[in-house]
Amino acid sequence: MNNGMNISREALGAKIKSLAFAKTEAELFLDTHPDSRAALSYYHEIVDKLAELTEQYNDMYGPLTADASSSESWNWIEGPWPWQRDGDKNTKGDM
């Protein structure tokens, strides 16, 4: 799901983090403004974009979180750990 975008792991991770933050903020706003159609529309937009970028990240770099809901086996540890990737300068395992 690359959509022709050539984006670094760090840049994609940063976009995902900012969308996750925006999603949480929208959820908090909707807690106090549940009838706001604009906020709900914004929330759905953020959720869709977050899912798209998370899928892109998973395809390019491996899973961000442990999730066996779509698999019949626990494959979280099958790929290389973030610090074991070739050419990866990151040694702490962060995005």
MDTraj code that builds the backbone (N, CA, C; nanometers):
import mdtraj as md
import numpy as np

residues = "MET ASN ASN GLY MET ASN ILE SER ARG GLU ALA LEU GLY ALA LYS ILE LYS SER LEU ALA PHE ALA LYS THR GLU ALA GLU LEU PHE LEU ASP THR HIS PRO ASP SER ARG ALA ALA LEU SER TYR TYR HIS GLU ILE VAL ASP LYS LEU ALA GLU LEU THR GLU GLN TYR ASN ASP MET TYR GLY PRO LEU THR ALA ASP ALA SER SER SER GLU SER TRP ASN TRP ILE GLU GLY PRO TRP PRO TRP GLN ARG ASP GLY ASP LYS ASN THR LYS GLY ASP MET".split()
xyz = np.array([
    [0.0827, -0.1186, 0.0000],
    [0.0000, 0.0000, 0.0000],
    [0.0872, 0.1252, 0.0000],
    [0.1926, 0.1241, -0.0737],
    [0.2866, 0.2332, -0.0765],
    [0.2323, 0.3541, -0.1509],
    [0.1403, 0.3372, -0.2428],
    [0.0793, 0.4471, -0.3178],
    [0.1828, 0.5370, -0.3844],
    [0.2970, 0.4781, -0.4244],
    [0.3995, 0.5556, -0.4908],
    [0.4807, 0.6435, -0.3969],
    [0.4514, 0.6379, -0.2672],
    [0.5243, 0.7193, -0.1717],
    [0.6517, 0.6470, -0.1308],
    [0.7633, 0.7167, -0.1371],
    [0.8884, 0.6630, -0.0883],
    [0.9227, 0.7419, 0.0367],
    [0.8969, 0.6843, 0.1518],
    [0.9090, 0.7562, 0.2778],
    [0.9968, 0.6748, 0.3722],
    [1.0792, 0.7435, 0.4472],
    [1.1678, 0.6751, 0.5401],
    [1.0898, 0.6187, 0.6583],
    [1.1504, 0.5235, 0.7232],
    [1.0893, 0.4614, 0.8399],
    [1.0608, 0.5657, 0.9474],
    [1.1575, 0.6546, 0.9705],
    [1.1420, 0.7566, 1.0740],
    [1.0306, 0.8545, 1.0391],
    [1.0241, 0.8969, 0.9126],
    [0.9206, 0.9920, 0.8713],
    [0.7821, 0.9285, 0.8798],
    [0.7708, 0.8043, 0.8374],
    [0.6428, 0.7351, 0.8441],
    [0.6014, 0.7148, 0.9897],
    [0.6967, 0.6776, 1.0737],
    [0.6682, 0.6623, 1.2162],
    [0.6224, 0.7921, 1.2797],
    [0.6844, 0.9017, 1.2405],
    [0.6458, 1.0326, 1.2944],
    [0.5038, 1.0689, 1.2517],
    [0.4680, 1.0384, 1.1273],
    [0.3311, 1.0659, 1.0811],
    [0.2305, 0.9819, 1.1594],
    [0.2650, 0.8570, 1.1823],
    [0.1755, 0.7678, 1.2578],
    [0.1582, 0.8195, 1.4007],
    [0.2665, 0.8611, 1.4622],
    [0.2584, 0.9140, 1.5991],
    [0.1706, 1.0390, 1.6050],
    [0.1851, 1.1271, 1.5068],
    [0.1048, 1.2499, 1.5094],
    [-0.0426, 1.2199, 1.4849],
    [-0.0713, 1.1234, 1.3978],
    [-0.2112, 1.0856, 1.3747],
    [-0.2701, 1.0160, 1.4975],
    [-0.1906, 0.9348, 1.5657],
    [-0.2385, 0.8689, 1.6872],
    [-0.2711, 0.9730, 1.7938],
    [-0.1888, 1.0771, 1.8031],
    [-0.2156, 1.1861, 1.8963],
    [-0.3446, 1.2584, 1.8585],
    [-0.3596, 1.2891, 1.7291],
    [-0.4807, 1.3582, 1.6820],
    [-0.6052, 1.2734, 1.7078],
    [-0.5923, 1.1419, 1.6922],
    [-0.7045, 1.0505, 1.7173],
    [-0.7455, 1.0576, 1.8643],
    [-0.6481, 1.0538, 1.9541],
    [-0.6777, 1.0620, 2.0974],
    [-0.7431, 1.1954, 2.1323],
    [-0.6913, 1.3027, 2.0758],
    [-0.7496, 1.4346, 2.1017],
    [-0.8933, 1.4422, 2.0498],
    [-0.9186, 1.3854, 1.9329],
    [-1.0546, 1.3850, 1.8785],
    [-1.1475, 1.3022, 1.9671],
    [-1.0969, 1.1908, 2.0188],
    [-1.1783, 1.1088, 2.1094],
    [-1.2151, 1.1871, 2.2352],
    [-1.1178, 1.2584, 2.2896],
    [-1.1449, 1.3380, 2.4098],
    [-1.2453, 1.4484, 2.3806],
    [-1.2320, 1.5129, 2.2655],
    [-1.3266, 1.6175, 2.2283],
    [-1.4667, 1.5588, 2.2120],
    [-1.4750, 1.4429, 2.1479],
    [-1.6064, 1.3793, 2.1272],
    [-1.6691, 1.3339, 2.2582],
    [-1.5864, 1.3066, 2.3599],
    [-1.6413, 1.2724, 2.4913],
    [-1.7247, 1.3869, 2.5473],
    [-1.6846, 1.5098, 2.5181],
    [-1.7559, 1.6256, 2.5709],
    [-1.8472, 1.6923, 2.4685],
    [-1.8351, 1.6537, 2.3413],
    [-1.9167, 1.7097, 2.2340],
    [-1.9672, 1.5957, 2.1441],
    [-2.0434, 1.5030, 2.1988],
    [-2.0821, 1.3832, 2.1228],
    [-2.1714, 1.4106, 2.0021],
    [-2.2335, 1.5257, 1.9953],
    [-2.3228, 1.5562, 1.8833],
    [-2.2546, 1.6353, 1.7716],
    [-2.1252, 1.6583, 1.7823],
    [-2.0529, 1.7357, 1.6822],
    [-2.0261, 1.6507, 1.5576],
    [-2.1007, 1.6780, 1.4531],
    [-2.0826, 1.6045, 1.3275],
    [-1.9462, 1.6326, 1.2656],
    [-1.8989, 1.7571, 1.2779],
    [-1.7682, 1.7922, 1.2229],
    [-1.6568, 1.7151, 1.2940],
    [-1.6670, 1.7059, 1.4262],
    [-1.5658, 1.6329, 1.5023],
    [-1.5698, 1.4840, 1.4693],
    [-1.6883, 1.4295, 1.4544],
    [-1.7001, 1.2879, 1.4211],
    [-1.6456, 1.2605, 1.2809],
    [-1.6721, 1.3492, 1.1885],
    [-1.6184, 1.3363, 1.0529],
    [-1.4655, 1.3415, 1.0555],
    [-1.4108, 1.4371, 1.1306],
    [-1.2666, 1.4500, 1.1461],
    [-1.2086, 1.3224, 1.2071],
    [-1.2754, 1.2701, 1.3099],
    [-1.2304, 1.1480, 1.3759],
    [-1.2219, 1.0321, 1.2766],
    [-1.3259, 1.0141, 1.1959],
    [-1.3263, 0.9053, 1.0977],
    [-1.2151, 0.9237, 0.9945],
    [-1.1915, 1.0473, 0.9551],
    [-1.0842, 1.0773, 0.8604],
    [-0.9480, 1.0374, 0.9194],
    [-0.9259, 1.0742, 1.0450],
    [-0.8002, 1.0421, 1.1129],
    [-0.7847, 0.8910, 1.1284],
    [-0.8897, 0.8226, 1.1697],
    [-0.8847, 0.6774, 1.1889],
    [-0.8502, 0.6076, 1.0571],
    [-0.9124, 0.6498, 0.9478],
    [-0.8852, 0.5891, 0.8173],
    [-0.7410, 0.6118, 0.7745],
    [-0.6918, 0.7340, 0.7891],
    [-0.5549, 0.7662, 0.7506],
    [-0.4548, 0.6929, 0.8391],
    [-0.4835, 0.6833, 0.9680],
    [-0.3969, 0.6119, 1.0610],
    [-0.3891, 0.4640, 1.0238],
    [-0.5025, 0.4040, 0.9907],
    [-0.5032, 0.2636, 0.9500],
    [-0.4228, 0.2440, 0.8218],
    [-0.4374, 0.3359, 0.7277],
    [-0.3645, 0.3277, 0.6007],
    [-0.2126, 0.3351, 0.6233],
    [-0.1698, 0.4325, 0.7026],
    [-0.0264, 0.4479, 0.7257],
    [0.0303, 0.3357, 0.8118],
    [-0.0490, 0.2865, 0.9063],
    [-0.0041, 0.1742, 0.9880],
    [0.0136, 0.0498, 0.9021],
    [-0.0782, 0.0264, 0.8111],
    [-0.0660, -0.0873, 0.7197],
    [0.0575, -0.0706, 0.6304],
    [0.0790, 0.0501, 0.5831],
    [0.1970, 0.0784, 0.5009],
    [0.3249, 0.0513, 0.5808],
    [0.3288, 0.0975, 0.7047],
    [0.4451, 0.0748, 0.7901],
    [0.4659, -0.0747, 0.8121],
    [0.3577, -0.1458, 0.8429],
    [0.3675, -0.2901, 0.8652],
    [0.4215, -0.3623, 0.7424],
    [0.3767, -0.3223, 0.6251],
    [0.4230, -0.3843, 0.5010],
    [0.5707, -0.3558, 0.4750],
    [0.6132, -0.2353, 0.5068],
    [0.7501, -0.1940, 0.4750],
    [0.8518, -0.2323, 0.5824],
    [0.8115, -0.2248, 0.7103],
    [0.9088, -0.2375, 0.8186],
    [0.8732, -0.3407, 0.9252],
    [0.7589, -0.4020, 0.9167],
    [0.7160, -0.4968, 1.0186],
    [0.6144, -0.4327, 1.1110],
    [0.5538, -0.5132, 1.1961],
    [0.4437, -0.4648, 1.2799],
    [0.4888, -0.3640, 1.3849],
    [0.4027, -0.2670, 1.4093],
    [0.4259, -0.1683, 1.5150],
    [0.3828, -0.2213, 1.6510],
    [0.2810, -0.3032, 1.6515],
    [0.2277, -0.3574, 1.7761],
    [0.2014, -0.5061, 1.7601],
    [0.1944, -0.5747, 1.8723],
    [0.1619, -0.7163, 1.8707],
    [0.0135, -0.7320, 1.8426],
    [-0.0195, -0.8096, 1.7395],
    [-0.1592, -0.8300, 1.7038],
    [-0.1719, -0.9629, 1.6314],
    [-0.2386, -1.0566, 1.6934],
    [-0.2580, -1.1871, 1.6319],
    [-0.4022, -1.2056, 1.5864],
    [-0.4780, -1.0972, 1.5796],
    [-0.6190, -1.1088, 1.5467],
    [-0.6422, -1.1543, 1.4029],
    [-0.5471, -1.1301, 1.3140],
    [-0.5658, -1.1685, 1.1743],
    [-0.4765, -1.2862, 1.1356],
    [-0.4251, -1.3575, 1.2324],
    [-0.3340, -1.4673, 1.2045],
    [-0.3703, -1.5862, 1.2929],
    [-0.3328, -1.7028, 1.2453],
    [-0.3579, -1.8232, 1.3244],
    [-0.2390, -1.8594, 1.4112],
    [-0.1331, -1.7778, 1.4058],
    [-0.0162, -1.8030, 1.4890],
    [0.0360, -1.6711, 1.5445],
    [0.1154, -1.6822, 1.6470],
    [0.1750, -1.5647, 1.7090],
    [0.3060, -1.5363, 1.6363],
    [0.3012, -1.4456, 1.5375],
    [0.4186, -1.4205, 1.4540],
    [0.4878, -1.2890, 1.4864],
    [0.4577, -1.2312, 1.5990],
    [0.5153, -1.1034, 1.6395],
    [0.6677, -1.1082, 1.6430],
    [0.7259, -1.2209, 1.6812],
    [0.8708, -1.2288, 1.6975],
    [0.9418, -1.2918, 1.5784],
    [0.8717, -1.3198, 1.4706],
    [0.9339, -1.3859, 1.3564],
    [1.0292, -1.2965, 1.2782],
    [0.9971, -1.1701, 1.2646],
    [1.0821, -1.0790, 1.1893],
    [1.1970, -1.0285, 1.2740],
    [1.2873, -0.9532, 1.2138],
    [1.3966, -0.8974, 1.2933],
    [1.3448, -0.7904, 1.3884],
    [1.4081, -0.7799, 1.5033],
    [1.3768, -0.6729, 1.5965],
    [1.4232, -0.5430, 1.5337],
    [1.3660, -0.4307, 1.5721],
    [1.4018, -0.3034, 1.5075],
    [1.5522, -0.2766, 1.5034],
    [1.6254, -0.3135, 1.6067],
    [1.7691, -0.2873, 1.6100],
    [1.8493, -0.3904, 1.5292],
    [1.7820, -0.4945, 1.4762],
    [1.8499, -0.5955, 1.3971],
    [1.8350, -0.5731, 1.2471],
    [1.7658, -0.4711, 1.2069],
    [1.7447, -0.4437, 1.0648],
    [1.8726, -0.3918, 1.0008],
    [1.8992, -0.4369, 0.8796],
    [2.0169, -0.3914, 0.8064],
    [2.0102, -0.2424, 0.7816],
    [2.1190, -0.1734, 0.8076],
    [2.1270, -0.0314, 0.7802],
    [2.0500, 0.0560, 0.8760],
    [1.9918, -0.0033, 0.9790],
    [1.9134, 0.0741, 1.0747],
    [2.0075, 0.1338, 1.1775],
    [2.0089, 0.2646, 1.1883],
    [2.0969, 0.3339, 1.2819],
    [2.0396, 0.3352, 1.4220],
    [1.9117, 0.3029, 1.4338],
    [1.8437, 0.3090, 1.5628],
    [1.8797, 0.1873, 1.6452],
    [1.9266, 0.2074, 1.7683],
    [1.9657, 0.0956, 1.8533],
    [1.8725, 0.0765, 1.9708],
    [1.7732, 0.1615, 1.9852],
    [1.6827, 0.1514, 2.0989],
    [1.5507, 0.0828, 2.0642],
    [1.5238, 0.0604, 1.9361],
    [1.3999, -0.0052, 1.8972],
    [1.2842, 0.0880, 1.8803],
    [1.3048, 0.2194, 1.8925],
    [1.1969, 0.3149, 1.8694],
    [1.1730, 0.3277, 1.7211],
    [1.0587, 0.3899, 1.6861],
    [1.0311, 0.4141, 1.5450],
    [1.1400, 0.4970, 1.4932],
])
top = md.Topology()
chain = top.add_chain()
for i, resn in enumerate(residues, 1):
    res = top.add_residue(resn, chain, resSeq=i)
    for name in ("N", "CA", "C"):
        top.add_atom(name, md.element.get_by_symbol(name[0]), res)
traj = md.Trajectory(xyz[None], top)
